């Protein structure tokens, strides 16, 4: 599929009582989006037609029952189910968690089979999706199981990329979860993705410490001195441009983050609070390190906004653009890696002609 001019973007619809349907449909109400990609929404055409009417949108969707029937320049809806669904905007319901997972599982299966090129996920509710078959705290952990590679949550915006050593881990378990091997693995993943997915040949990576003031020489905690610092020194000695640990409290306010291609935070809120403060509404969650590309908006189901026709869809739109751009960068890298001699010959021939 990678040779086609327009990528097929698979979209899981998320929690139907949340804002997922609104942000997805409003993104593609602008017909110019269909010049960049062909969307396939995994849901039901009857339900998406209901949402279009509910939001008063000027658009049409095209229902398909087979992924070989995807029509370019149309908003395709792959019918994962046919039965009617009773939408209760803003309400947390177990049944909606089940539909969210049906959509996600069908979209991931299509991604694995290369029937779609990339996946963009609308928000799920982490509570109502739990079941005997789905026991994951979020998309990232599920995708790590289903797809090949080492997953890492990487939040991206125009001038900021923040990765996490630990993501959906309880605060009480953070310090014991961060080991030398985890730090090495996560830095390897982010270093690789910066080169292959973002085209940065020599990435500079900053790492934030675990404790306030890096533990104040052991007064608050010893993990930064005993685990983080020596591990980073070892990684530097092996040739990677990795710096830190830095005290997190002043790192963003001082603008120091602008000196690096990516920042690695120790835990969820240490990274996502500054990210959402600096980038909210335009940020994108990219699951780095996997053999397929998945992005999502940087927000949740927003039950309080659901059905009010007021949701900001900019982050979802940026997630679509990011997935397309990352896919192309990764393919360019693969092409360069596969045929380095051919490319170097072309360059030398061009120099001779000059």
C-alpha positions as CSV (number, residue, x, y, z in Angstrom):
1,X,0.0,0.0,0.0
2,X,2.9,2.3,0.6
3,X,3.3,3.1,-3.1
4,X,-0.1,4.7,-3.4
5,X,-0.2,8.5,-3.5
6,X,-2.9,8.7,-0.8
7,X,-2.5,6.6,2.3
8,X,-5.5,4.7,3.8
9,X,-6.0,6.0,7.3
10,X,-7.8,3.5,9.6
11,X,-9.8,5.2,12.4
12,X,-11.1,3.5,15.5
13,X,-14.2,5.4,16.7
14,X,-13.5,5.3,20.5
15,X,-16.3,5.7,23.1
16,X,-19.6,6.5,21.2
17,X,-20.9,8.5,24.2
18,X,-17.8,10.8,24.1
19,X,-16.6,13.3,21.5
20,X,-14.8,10.8,19.3
21,X,-17.5,10.8,16.5
22,X,-17.6,14.6,16.5
23,X,-13.8,15.1,16.2
24,X,-13.5,12.4,13.5
25,X,-16.3,13.7,11.3
26,X,-15.5,17.4,11.7
27,X,-11.9,16.6,10.7
28,X,-13.1,15.1,7.4
29,X,-16.0,17.5,6.8
30,X,-13.3,19.7,5.1
31,X,-13.1,17.9,1.8
32,X,-9.4,19.1,1.3
33,X,-8.5,16.4,3.8
34,X,-9.3,13.8,1.2
35,X,-6.5,15.2,-0.9
36,X,-4.1,13.9,1.7
37,X,-5.5,10.5,2.6
38,X,-8.5,8.1,2.3
39,X,-10.1,7.6,5.7
40,X,-11.7,4.3,6.8
41,X,-13.8,4.6,10.0
42,X,-14.4,1.4,11.8
43,X,-17.9,1.6,13.1
44,X,-21.3,1.4,11.3
45,X,-22.5,3.6,8.4
46,X,-26.0,3.9,10.0
47,X,-24.5,5.3,13.2
48,X,-22.1,7.7,11.5
49,X,-25.0,9.0,9.4
50,X,-26.9,9.6,12.6
51,X,-23.9,11.6,14.0
52,X,-23.7,13.7,10.8
53,X,-27.3,14.6,11.3
54,X,-26.9,15.2,15.0
55,X,-24.0,17.6,14.5
56,X,-25.6,19.3,11.4
57,X,-22.6,18.5,9.2
58,X,-22.5,18.9,5.4
59,X,-20.9,15.6,4.3
60,X,-21.6,12.1,3.3
61,X,-20.1,8.8,4.3
62,X,-19.7,5.6,2.2
63,X,-20.5,2.3,3.8
64,X,-18.4,-0.8,3.0
65,X,-18.5,-4.4,4.2
66,X,-15.1,-5.4,2.7
67,X,-11.8,-3.5,3.0
68,X,-11.0,-4.3,-0.6
69,X,-14.0,-2.0,-1.5
70,X,-12.4,1.2,-0.1
71,X,-13.2,4.2,-2.4
72,X,-10.6,7.0,-2.7
73,X,-11.8,10.5,-2.1
74,X,-14.7,9.2,0.0
75,X,-15.1,8.9,3.8
76,X,-15.4,5.2,4.0
77,X,-17.1,3.5,7.0
78,X,-16.3,-0.2,7.5
79,X,-19.3,-1.9,9.1
80,X,-17.9,-3.6,12.2
81,X,-21.5,-4.0,13.4
82,X,-25.0,-3.6,11.8
83,X,-27.3,-3.4,14.8
84,X,-28.6,0.0,16.0
85,X,-26.8,1.6,19.0
86,X,-28.5,3.7,21.6
87,X,-26.1,6.7,22.1
88,X,-26.3,8.5,25.5
89,X,-23.9,11.4,25.2
90,X,-21.8,12.0,28.3
91,X,-22.7,8.7,30.0
92,X,-20.2,6.1,30.9
93,X,-21.7,2.7,29.9
94,X,-20.2,-0.7,29.7
95,X,-21.8,-1.4,26.4
96,X,-20.0,1.6,24.8
97,X,-16.7,0.2,26.0
98,X,-17.6,-3.0,24.2
99,X,-18.3,-1.2,20.9
100,X,-15.1,0.9,21.3
101,X,-13.0,-2.3,21.6
102,X,-14.9,-3.9,18.6
103,X,-13.9,-0.9,16.5
104,X,-10.3,-1.0,17.8
105,X,-9.8,-4.7,17.3
106,X,-11.1,-4.5,13.7
107,X,-8.9,-1.5,13.0
108,X,-5.8,-3.1,14.4
109,X,-6.4,-6.3,12.5
110,X,-6.6,-4.2,9.3
111,X,-3.4,-2.4,10.2
112,X,-1.6,-5.7,10.8
113,X,-2.8,-7.1,7.5
114,X,-1.8,-3.8,5.7
115,X,-5.3,-3.2,4.6
116,X,-4.9,0.3,6.1
117,X,-1.5,2.1,6.2
118,X,-1.7,3.9,9.5
119,X,-4.1,3.9,12.5
120,X,-5.5,7.0,14.3
121,X,-7.5,6.2,17.4
122,X,-10.3,8.3,18.9
123,X,-10.4,8.3,22.8
124,X,-11.6,5.4,24.8
125,X,-12.7,5.3,28.4
126,X,-10.2,3.2,30.3
127,X,-12.7,2.0,32.8
128,X,-15.6,0.7,30.7
129,X,-13.4,-1.1,28.1
130,X,-12.1,-3.6,30.7
131,X,-13.2,-7.2,30.2
132,X,-12.0,-10.7,30.3
133,X,-10.4,-10.3,26.8
134,X,-9.3,-6.7,27.2
135,X,-7.3,-6.0,30.4
136,X,-5.1,-3.1,29.2
137,X,-4.8,0.3,30.8
138,X,-4.9,2.0,27.4
139,X,-4.2,1.8,23.7
140,X,-0.4,1.8,24.1
141,X,-0.3,-1.5,26.1
142,X,-2.8,-3.2,23.8
143,X,-0.9,-2.2,20.7
144,X,2.4,-3.4,22.3
145,X,0.9,-6.8,22.5
146,X,-0.6,-6.9,19.1
147,X,2.2,-5.3,17.1
148,X,5.9,-6.0,16.8
149,X,8.5,-3.8,18.5
150,X,9.1,-1.9,21.8
151,X,6.3,0.6,22.4
152,X,6.9,4.0,23.9
153,X,4.3,6.8,24.4
154,X,5.7,9.8,22.6
155,X,3.8,13.1,22.7
156,X,4.6,15.4,19.8
157,X,3.9,18.9,18.7
158,X,5.6,21.5,16.5
159,X,8.6,22.1,18.8
160,X,8.3,19.5,21.5
161,X,8.6,15.7,21.8
162,X,8.2,14.1,25.2
163,X,8.6,10.3,25.8
164,X,7.9,8.4,29.0
165,X,10.0,5.9,30.9
166,X,6.7,4.7,32.7
167,X,3.3,5.6,31.4
168,X,0.2,4.2,33.1
169,X,1.9,3.2,36.3
170,X,0.8,4.1,39.9
171,X,2.9,6.9,41.4
172,X,3.9,4.6,44.3
173,X,5.4,2.1,41.9
174,X,7.4,4.5,39.7
175,X,10.8,4.5,41.3
176,X,10.9,0.7,41.6
177,X,9.8,0.4,37.9
178,X,12.7,2.5,36.6
179,X,15.8,0.3,36.2
180,X,18.9,0.7,34.1
181,X,17.6,-1.8,31.6
182,X,14.3,0.1,31.3
183,X,16.2,3.4,30.7
184,X,18.4,1.8,28.1
185,X,15.5,0.2,26.3
186,X,13.4,3.4,26.2
187,X,16.3,5.6,25.1
188,X,17.1,3.1,22.3
189,X,13.5,3.2,21.2
190,X,13.3,7.0,21.1
191,X,16.7,7.3,19.5
192,X,15.6,5.0,16.7
193,X,12.3,6.7,16.2
194,X,13.9,10.1,16.0
195,X,16.2,8.9,13.2
196,X,13.8,6.7,11.3
197,X,10.4,8.5,11.8
198,X,11.5,12.1,12.1
199,X,14.6,12.3,9.9
200,X,17.0,13.5,12.7
201,X,20.4,12.0,12.0
202,X,22.1,12.8,15.4
203,X,19.3,13.1,18.0
204,X,19.9,15.1,21.2
205,X,17.9,13.6,24.0
206,X,17.3,15.1,27.5
207,X,16.3,12.9,30.5
208,X,14.4,14.2,33.5
209,X,15.2,13.0,37.0
210,X,12.8,11.0,39.2
211,X,12.9,13.0,42.5
212,X,12.5,16.7,43.2
213,X,15.8,18.5,42.8
214,X,17.3,15.1,41.6
215,X,17.1,13.9,45.2
216,X,19.3,16.7,46.7
217,X,22.3,14.5,47.1
218,X,20.3,11.7,48.7
219,X,18.2,13.8,51.1
220,X,15.0,13.2,49.1
221,X,15.9,10.1,47.3
222,X,18.9,8.2,45.8
223,X,17.5,6.8,42.5
224,X,18.8,9.7,40.3
225,X,22.4,9.3,41.7
226,X,22.4,5.5,41.8
227,X,20.3,4.5,38.8
228,X,19.6,7.3,36.3
229,X,22.9,9.2,36.2
230,X,25.3,6.2,35.8
231,X,23.0,4.7,33.2
232,X,23.0,7.9,31.1
233,X,26.8,8.1,31.4
234,X,27.1,4.6,30.1
235,X,24.8,5.3,27.2
236,X,26.8,8.5,26.4
237,X,30.0,6.5,26.4
238,X,28.4,4.3,23.7
239,X,28.0,7.3,21.4
240,X,24.4,8.6,21.9
241,X,23.8,12.3,22.6
242,X,21.9,11.8,25.8
243,X,22.0,14.4,28.6
244,X,20.7,14.6,32.2
245,X,19.2,13.9,34.5
246,X,17.7,17.3,34.7
247,X,15.5,18.6,37.6
248,X,12.0,18.6,36.1
249,X,10.6,21.7,37.9
250,X,12.7,24.3,36.0
251,X,13.4,22.4,32.8
252,X,10.4,23.6,30.8
253,X,9.9,27.1,32.2
254,X,13.5,28.0,31.4
255,X,13.0,26.9,27.7
256,X,15.7,24.3,28.1
257,X,13.6,21.8,26.2
258,X,14.1,23.7,23.0
259,X,17.8,22.6,23.0
260,X,16.8,19.0,22.5
261,X,15.1,16.8,19.8
262,X,13.2,14.9,22.5
263,X,12.8,14.9,26.3
264,X,12.2,11.7,28.3
265,X,10.1,12.1,31.5
266,X,10.2,9.6,34.3
267,X,6.5,9.2,34.7
268,X,3.1,10.2,33.1
269,X,2.3,13.5,34.8
270,X,5.9,14.7,34.8
271,X,5.8,14.7,31.0
272,X,2.2,15.3,30.1
273,X,1.5,18.2,32.4
274,X,4.1,20.5,30.7
275,X,3.3,19.0,27.3
276,X,-0.4,19.7,27.5
277,X,0.3,23.2,29.0
278,X,2.5,24.1,26.1
279,X,0.7,22.3,23.3
280,X,-2.9,21.6,24.3
281,X,-5.3,21.4,21.4
282,X,-2.4,20.7,18.9
283,X,-0.6,17.9,20.5
284,X,-0.5,14.3,19.3
285,X,0.2,11.0,21.0
286,X,2.4,8.7,18.8
287,X,3.1,5.1,19.8
288,X,6.8,5.0,18.9
289,X,8.8,1.8,18.5
290,X,6.2,-0.4,16.8
291,X,6.2,-1.9,13.3
292,X,3.1,0.0,12.4
293,X,2.1,3.6,13.0
294,X,-0.5,4.7,15.4
295,X,-1.4,8.2,16.6
296,X,-4.2,9.8,18.6
297,X,-5.3,13.2,19.9
298,X,-3.8,14.4,23.2
299,X,-7.1,14.3,25.1
300,X,-9.7,11.9,26.4
301,X,-13.4,11.2,25.8
302,X,-14.5,14.6,27.3
303,X,-17.9,13.3,28.4
304,X,-18.7,16.8,29.7
305,X,-18.6,18.2,26.1
306,X,-20.1,15.2,24.3
307,X,-23.2,16.0,22.2
308,X,-22.9,19.8,22.7
309,X,-21.3,20.2,19.2
310,X,-18.5,22.2,20.8
311,X,-15.5,19.8,20.7
312,X,-12.2,21.1,19.3
313,X,-11.1,18.7,16.6
314,X,-7.7,20.3,15.9
315,X,-5.7,17.6,17.9
316,X,-7.4,14.8,16.0
317,X,-6.7,16.5,12.7
318,X,-3.0,16.9,13.7
319,X,-2.9,13.2,14.6
320,X,-4.0,12.4,11.1
321,X,-1.3,14.6,9.6
322,X,1.3,13.2,12.0
323,X,0.5,9.6,11.0
324,X,0.9,10.5,7.3
325,X,4.1,12.3,7.8
326,X,5.7,9.7,10.0
327,X,4.7,6.9,7.6
328,X,6.4,8.8,4.7
329,X,9.5,9.5,6.8
330,X,9.8,5.9,7.8
331,X,9.5,4.7,4.2
332,X,12.1,7.2,3.1
333,X,14.5,5.9,5.7
334,X,13.8,2.3,4.7
335,X,14.5,3.2,1.1
336,X,17.8,4.9,2.0
337,X,18.8,2.0,4.2
338,X,17.9,-0.5,1.4
339,X,19.8,1.3,-1.4
340,X,22.6,3.4,0.0
341,X,25.0,2.7,-2.9
342,X,22.4,3.7,-5.5
343,X,21.7,7.0,-3.7
344,X,25.3,7.8,-3.1
345,X,26.0,7.2,-6.9
346,X,23.2,9.6,-7.8
347,X,24.7,12.2,-5.5
348,X,28.2,11.9,-6.9
349,X,26.8,12.0,-10.5
350,X,24.9,15.1,-9.7
351,X,28.1,16.8,-8.4
352,X,30.0,15.9,-11.6
353,X,27.3,17.5,-13.7
354,X,27.6,20.7,-11.7
